[in-house]
């Protein structure tokens, strides 16, 4: 989760699978110690010259995985709060709702 950031990931070499998610519900920062739901909003392959973006509220949770040959990205982030930071979460392997692409998650 990159709350309070805007960002761009651009492919430079190789392939990278990027999956973006958004937290479901009114609270953009669910409390620690509780599970919550996230919805997959994008699932794409970054190759040289292709980009993926995120904003403070849109697509700001992402999973980035390099292809078998590895990859290089150009990664630019701007933050809106000096206390902004990245927050990791555990996400269920299988969706709770496959049609809506909703997964259960919890902060690490």
Secondary structure, 3 states (H helix, E strand, C coil): CCCCEEEEEEEEEEEEEEEEEEECCCCCCCCCCCCEEEEEEEEEEECECCEEEECCCCCCEEEEEEEEEEEEEEEEEEECCCCCCCCCEEECCCCCECCCCEEEEEEC
